[in-house]
């Protein structure tokens, strides 16, 4: 029998009576939940800044883990992208507070809108052995494999068909979304109907590398659905630090990663009028021997030269920033030759003045970007933050 656990994104709750098999199952995913033994053989569980639904284990150790976000689901969906798809008000009240069903519903209706206008086709390069000449004869392959025989003929050609990267990603997410826990019957039915529209397309499997594609005039109407499809496919692969990704049966979002991507996207737009650009997770060298690599969350530059660095912290700021956060940003500034660094937290109250680091010219500015604001207020706060980053000062709360 499967044990159903409902947890909050961060923090603990009442202790649970778990069997040894269930404890062993949960111990395999320390990235999702922290286990602490309590009195009476019970265990306290705490989430680790990840949200979603996942099925784990087998038989006596089977567990279905549901981790709810701290913020309303609609607010979280708004952080995932700024396309008009997030403005739809078609999510039913029954699933409005459940992340996975809500995301599946939005994706299904966006995919239905895209495919309503027809399935996108494109030219795909093929190499094949045919009985007739098509395209270009592969002379070397013909001689080495066919010993000069007239058939079959080794050829290379471009075929115009539906099995292109865009449709492969879309179908992979459609098939995966049907299997996610809690998806409404009406949404699952729509997804099955949509999969039948993509005949001859080989879907991308969860955990497999996504085939490359590039936004263009031809696939413009596909782009919002593809962004959602990539999100769904990436959420089906749990990345363990220091190890390869493992398959999970469900869907998980890393909230710290979501916050960082949201901040990068919004700052890129807000800093553009200042002729500043943003780069996320750019590889840099910490030492002169170029042996130690670091990746600052967001690097701000003008004409290719770094001007400031931003570190996103998806946590509440309770007064003074932790010393390790300051040390991390100071090391970034030192290695990059910068005097301005910015710490951005998801909630709390920032200090009134920047930290002026002793024996250096480095200033660490601390900001709070409250994600629980209404969308217009959040947009205004991000614009203010962008102005402060450009000017090298702290945003006003």
C-alpha positions as CSV (number, residue, x, y, z in Angstrom):
1,X,0.0,0.0,0.0
2,X,1.3,3.4,-1.0
3,X,1.9,6.0,1.8
4,X,0.7,9.5,0.8
5,X,2.6,12.3,2.3
6,X,1.7,16.0,2.0
7,X,4.5,18.4,2.9
8,X,5.2,22.1,2.7
9,X,8.0,23.4,0.4
10,X,10.1,24.3,3.4
11,X,9.9,23.6,7.1
12,X,8.5,20.7,9.0
13,X,5.2,19.4,10.3
14,X,3.8,16.8,12.6
15,X,6.0,13.6,12.9
16,X,5.0,10.7,10.8
17,X,5.0,7.0,11.8
18,X,7.1,5.5,9.0
19,X,8.1,1.9,8.5
20,X,11.8,0.9,7.9
21,X,11.0,0.4,4.2
22,X,9.4,3.8,3.9
23,X,12.4,5.5,5.6
24,X,14.7,3.7,3.3
25,X,12.7,5.0,0.3
26,X,12.7,8.6,1.4
27,X,16.5,8.4,2.3
28,X,17.2,7.9,-1.4
29,X,16.0,11.5,-2.2
30,X,17.7,13.8,0.2
31,X,17.3,16.6,-2.3
32,X,13.6,16.5,-1.8
33,X,13.1,15.8,1.9
34,X,15.1,15.8,5.2
35,X,14.4,13.1,7.7
36,X,14.8,13.6,11.4
37,X,13.9,10.9,14.0
38,X,11.7,11.8,16.9
39,X,10.3,10.0,20.0
40,X,8.1,7.0,19.6
41,X,9.7,5.8,16.4
42,X,8.2,8.7,14.4
43,X,10.0,10.8,11.8
44,X,9.8,14.5,11.1
45,X,10.0,15.4,7.4
46,X,11.0,18.8,6.0
47,X,10.9,19.9,2.4
48,X,14.0,21.3,0.6
49,X,12.9,24.1,-1.6
50,X,11.4,21.8,-4.2
51,X,7.8,21.4,-5.1
52,X,5.7,18.9,-7.0
53,X,4.6,15.2,-6.8
54,X,6.7,12.1,-7.0
55,X,6.1,8.4,-6.6
56,X,9.0,6.5,-5.0
57,X,9.8,2.9,-4.0
58,X,7.9,-0.3,-4.3
59,X,5.7,-2.7,-2.3
60,X,6.0,-1.9,1.5
61,X,8.3,1.1,0.8
62,X,6.0,2.8,-1.8
63,X,5.6,6.5,-1.1
64,X,3.8,9.3,-3.0
65,X,5.3,12.6,-1.9
66,X,3.3,15.8,-2.5
67,X,5.2,19.0,-1.8
68,X,3.2,22.2,-2.0
69,X,4.7,25.6,-2.7
70,X,4.6,28.4,-0.1
71,X,3.0,30.8,-2.6
72,X,-0.3,30.3,-4.4
73,X,0.0,28.2,-7.5
74,X,-1.1,31.0,-9.8
75,X,1.7,33.2,-8.4
76,X,4.2,30.4,-8.9
77,X,3.1,29.9,-12.5
78,X,3.8,33.5,-13.1
79,X,7.4,33.0,-12.1
80,X,7.9,30.3,-14.7
81,X,7.6,32.6,-17.7
82,X,6.2,35.8,-19.0
83,X,4.2,34.5,-21.9
84,X,0.5,35.3,-22.2
85,X,-0.2,31.7,-21.5
86,X,0.1,32.4,-17.8
87,X,-2.6,35.0,-18.0
88,X,-5.2,32.4,-18.9
89,X,-8.0,32.0,-16.3
90,X,-9.1,28.5,-17.4
91,X,-7.7,26.5,-14.5
92,X,-10.6,25.1,-12.5
93,X,-11.0,25.8,-8.8
94,X,-10.6,22.1,-8.0
95,X,-7.0,22.1,-9.2
96,X,-6.1,25.8,-8.6
97,X,-4.1,25.0,-5.5
98,X,-2.4,21.9,-6.9
99,X,0.8,22.6,-8.9
100,X,1.0,19.6,-11.1
101,X,-2.7,19.4,-12.2
102,X,-2.7,23.2,-12.8
103,X,0.5,23.0,-14.9
104,X,-0.8,20.1,-16.9
105,X,-4.1,21.9,-17.6
106,X,-2.3,25.1,-18.8
107,X,0.1,23.0,-21.0
108,X,-2.7,20.9,-22.5
109,X,-4.8,24.0,-23.5
110,X,-1.8,25.8,-24.9
111,X,-0.7,22.7,-26.9
112,X,-4.3,22.4,-28.2
113,X,-4.3,26.1,-29.3
114,X,-1.0,25.5,-31.2
115,X,-2.1,22.3,-32.9
116,X,-5.5,23.7,-33.8
117,X,-3.7,25.6,-36.6
118,X,-2.0,22.5,-37.9
119,X,1.1,20.5,-37.2
120,X,4.4,22.2,-38.1
121,X,6.5,20.4,-40.7
122,X,10.1,20.9,-41.6
123,X,13.1,19.5,-43.6
124,X,15.0,16.7,-41.8
125,X,18.3,15.3,-43.1
126,X,18.1,11.6,-43.8
127,X,20.6,8.9,-44.7
128,X,19.0,5.6,-46.0
129,X,19.4,2.6,-48.3
130,X,16.7,2.8,-51.0
131,X,15.9,1.0,-54.3
132,X,15.7,4.3,-56.2
133,X,17.9,7.3,-56.2
134,X,16.7,10.1,-53.9
135,X,18.8,13.1,-53.1
136,X,22.5,12.5,-53.3
137,X,24.2,9.1,-53.7
138,X,26.7,8.4,-50.8
139,X,29.4,7.0,-53.0
140,X,31.8,5.9,-50.3
141,X,29.0,4.1,-48.4
142,X,27.7,2.5,-51.6
143,X,31.1,1.1,-52.4
144,X,32.0,-0.1,-48.9
145,X,28.6,-1.5,-47.9
146,X,27.2,-2.7,-51.3
147,X,30.4,-3.7,-53.1
148,X,29.3,-1.9,-56.1
149,X,25.9,-3.8,-56.5
150,X,23.2,-1.7,-58.1
151,X,20.7,-2.1,-55.2
152,X,20.1,-0.9,-52.5
153,X,21.5,2.6,-53.1
154,X,23.0,4.5,-50.2
155,X,21.5,8.0,-50.4
156,X,21.3,11.2,-48.4
157,X,18.3,13.6,-48.7
158,X,16.1,16.2,-46.9
159,X,12.6,15.0,-46.1
160,X,9.7,17.3,-45.4
161,X,7.9,15.8,-42.4
162,X,6.5,16.3,-38.9
163,X,9.3,14.5,-37.1
164,X,11.1,17.6,-36.2
165,X,12.6,18.8,-32.9
166,X,9.6,21.0,-32.0
167,X,7.1,18.2,-32.4
168,X,9.3,15.6,-30.7
169,X,9.6,17.9,-27.6
170,X,5.8,18.7,-27.7
171,X,4.8,15.0,-28.0
172,X,7.2,13.9,-25.2
173,X,5.7,16.4,-22.8
174,X,2.1,15.5,-23.9
175,X,2.7,11.8,-23.2
176,X,4.4,12.5,-19.9
177,X,1.8,14.9,-18.7
178,X,-0.9,12.2,-19.1
179,X,0.9,10.1,-16.5
180,X,1.4,12.8,-13.8
181,X,-0.4,12.2,-10.5
182,X,-3.6,14.2,-9.9
183,X,-4.1,15.3,-13.5
184,X,-7.9,15.9,-14.2
185,X,-9.7,13.4,-16.4
186,X,-10.7,16.1,-18.8
187,X,-7.1,17.2,-19.2
188,X,-5.8,13.6,-19.7
189,X,-8.5,13.1,-22.4
190,X,-7.4,16.3,-24.2
191,X,-3.7,15.2,-24.0
192,X,-4.5,11.8,-25.5
193,X,-6.4,13.5,-28.3
194,X,-3.4,15.8,-29.0
195,X,-0.9,12.9,-29.1
196,X,-3.0,11.4,-31.9
197,X,-2.5,14.6,-33.9
198,X,1.3,14.1,-34.0
199,X,1.4,11.0,-36.2
200,X,4.9,9.9,-37.3
201,X,6.6,11.9,-34.5
202,X,9.1,10.1,-32.2
203,X,8.7,11.7,-28.7
204,X,11.5,12.8,-26.5
205,X,11.7,10.6,-23.4
206,X,12.0,12.1,-19.9
207,X,15.7,12.4,-18.9
208,X,16.9,12.3,-22.5
209,X,18.7,15.3,-24.0
210,X,16.3,17.7,-25.7
211,X,16.9,18.0,-29.5
212,X,18.0,21.5,-30.4
213,X,15.6,24.1,-31.8
214,X,15.6,27.8,-32.3
215,X,12.8,30.3,-32.2
216,X,12.0,31.6,-35.7
217,X,9.3,33.1,-37.8
218,X,8.2,29.6,-38.8
219,X,7.8,28.2,-35.3
220,X,6.7,31.4,-33.5
221,X,3.2,30.0,-32.6
222,X,4.9,26.9,-31.0
223,X,7.2,28.8,-28.7
224,X,5.0,29.2,-25.6
225,X,3.9,25.5,-25.7
226,X,7.5,24.4,-26.2
227,X,8.7,26.4,-23.1
228,X,6.1,24.6,-21.1
229,X,7.0,21.2,-22.7
230,X,10.7,21.7,-21.8
231,X,9.7,22.6,-18.2
232,X,7.6,19.4,-17.9
233,X,10.3,17.2,-19.4
234,X,13.0,18.7,-17.2
235,X,10.8,18.3,-14.1
236,X,10.7,14.6,-14.6
237,X,14.4,14.2,-14.0
238,X,15.8,14.8,-10.5
239,X,19.4,16.0,-10.5
240,X,21.5,14.7,-7.6
241,X,24.6,16.6,-6.8
242,X,27.8,14.8,-7.9
243,X,25.8,12.1,-9.7
244,X,24.0,11.6,-12.9
245,X,20.3,12.5,-13.1
246,X,17.9,9.7,-12.0
247,X,14.4,9.1,-13.4
248,X,11.5,9.8,-11.1
249,X,7.9,9.0,-11.5
250,X,6.4,12.5,-11.2
251,X,7.2,16.1,-11.5
252,X,9.5,18.3,-9.4
253,X,10.5,22.0,-9.6
254,X,13.5,23.4,-7.9
255,X,12.3,26.7,-6.5
256,X,15.8,28.1,-6.0
257,X,16.4,27.5,-9.7
258,X,13.0,29.0,-10.6
259,X,13.8,32.2,-8.6
260,X,17.2,32.5,-10.2
261,X,15.8,32.1,-13.8
262,X,13.0,34.6,-13.0
263,X,15.4,37.1,-11.7
264,X,17.8,36.7,-14.6
265,X,15.0,37.1,-17.2
266,X,13.5,40.1,-15.5
267,X,16.8,41.9,-14.9
268,X,17.8,41.3,-18.5
269,X,14.7,43.2,-19.6
270,X,15.1,45.9,-16.9
271,X,18.8,46.5,-17.5
272,X,18.5,46.7,-21.3
273,X,17.7,50.5,-21.3
274,X,20.9,51.0,-19.4
275,X,22.9,49.2,-22.2
276,X,23.7,46.5,-19.7
277,X,23.4,42.7,-20.3
278,X,22.9,39.7,-18.1
279,X,24.6,36.3,-18.3
280,X,23.5,33.4,-16.1
281,X,25.8,30.8,-14.7
282,X,28.7,31.9,-16.8
283,X,32.0,29.9,-16.2
284,X,34.7,32.0,-14.6
285,X,38.1,31.3,-13.1
286,X,38.8,32.0,-9.4
287,X,42.6,31.7,-9.3
288,X,45.4,32.9,-11.5
289,X,46.4,29.3,-12.4
290,X,42.8,29.0,-13.8
291,X,42.2,25.7,-11.9
292,X,39.2,26.7,-9.8
293,X,36.0,27.4,-11.7
294,X,33.0,29.3,-10.3
295,X,29.6,30.2,-11.8
296,X,28.0,33.4,-10.5
297,X,24.2,33.4,-10.6
298,X,24.0,36.6,-12.7
299,X,26.8,38.6,-14.2
300,X,26.1,42.1,-15.4
301,X,28.2,43.5,-18.1
302,X,28.5,46.5,-20.5
303,X,30.3,46.0,-23.9
304,X,31.5,42.6,-22.7
305,X,33.1,43.9,-19.5
306,X,31.6,42.9,-16.1
307,X,30.2,45.7,-14.1
308,X,28.4,44.0,-11.2
309,X,27.5,40.5,-10.0
310,X,24.2,39.3,-8.5
311,X,23.6,36.3,-6.3
312,X,20.0,35.0,-6.0
313,X,19.0,33.5,-2.6
314,X,15.6,31.8,-2.5
315,X,15.1,32.2,1.2
316,X,13.9,34.7,3.8
317,X,16.4,37.3,5.1
318,X,16.1,37.5,8.9
319,X,18.2,40.6,9.6
320,X,21.9,40.3,8.8
321,X,22.7,38.1,5.7
322,X,24.6,34.9,6.7
323,X,28.4,35.4,6.7
324,X,28.8,32.7,4.1
325,X,26.6,34.6,1.7
326,X,28.7,37.7,2.1
327,X,31.9,35.7,1.7
328,X,30.6,34.1,-1.5
329,X,29.8,37.4,-3.1
330,X,33.0,39.0,-2.0
331,X,35.0,36.2,-3.6
332,X,33.1,36.7,-6.8
333,X,33.8,40.5,-6.8
334,X,37.5,39.9,-6.0
335,X,38.0,37.4,-8.8
336,X,36.1,39.5,-11.3
337,X,37.7,42.8,-10.3
338,X,34.4,44.4,-9.3
339,X,33.4,46.8,-6.6
340,X,29.6,46.2,-6.7
341,X,27.9,43.0,-5.6
342,X,24.2,42.4,-5.0
343,X,22.5,39.8,-2.8
344,X,18.8,39.3,-3.7
345,X,16.5,37.5,-1.3
346,X,12.9,36.2,-1.8
347,X,11.5,37.7,1.4
348,X,12.5,39.5,4.6
349,X,13.8,43.0,5.4
350,X,17.1,44.3,3.9
351,X,19.6,46.4,5.9
352,X,19.5,50.1,5.3
353,X,23.1,50.5,4.1
354,X,25.4,48.4,1.9
355,X,28.2,46.4,3.5
356,X,31.5,48.2,2.9
357,X,34.1,45.5,3.0
358,X,37.2,46.3,5.0
359,X,40.5,46.7,3.2
360,X,38.8,46.8,-0.2
361,X,36.6,48.9,-2.4
362,X,33.8,46.3,-2.5
363,X,30.2,47.2,-1.6
364,X,27.7,44.5,-1.0
365,X,24.1,45.6,-1.6
366,X,21.3,43.5,-0.1
367,X,17.8,43.5,-1.6
368,X,14.6,41.7,-1.0
369,X,12.2,40.9,-3.8
370,X,8.9,39.8,-2.3
371,X,7.5,37.1,-4.6
372,X,4.1,37.2,-2.8
373,X,3.2,40.6,-4.4
374,X,0.6,41.0,-7.0
375,X,2.1,40.8,-10.6
376,X,2.0,44.6,-11.3
377,X,3.7,45.3,-7.9
378,X,6.3,42.6,-8.5
379,X,7.0,44.0,-12.0
380,X,7.5,47.5,-10.5
381,X,9.8,46.0,-7.8
382,X,11.9,44.3,-10.4
383,X,12.2,47.5,-12.4
384,X,13.3,49.4,-9.3
385,X,15.8,46.6,-8.5
386,X,17.2,46.9,-12.1
387,X,17.6,50.6,-11.7
388,X,19.5,50.1,-8.4
389,X,21.8,47.5,-9.9
390,X,22.6,49.8,-12.8
391,X,23.3,52.7,-10.4
392,X,25.2,50.5,-7.8
393,X,22.9,51.0,-4.8
394,X,20.3,49.2,-2.7
395,X,16.6,49.1,-3.8
396,X,14.2,50.8,-1.5
397,X,11.8,48.4,0.2
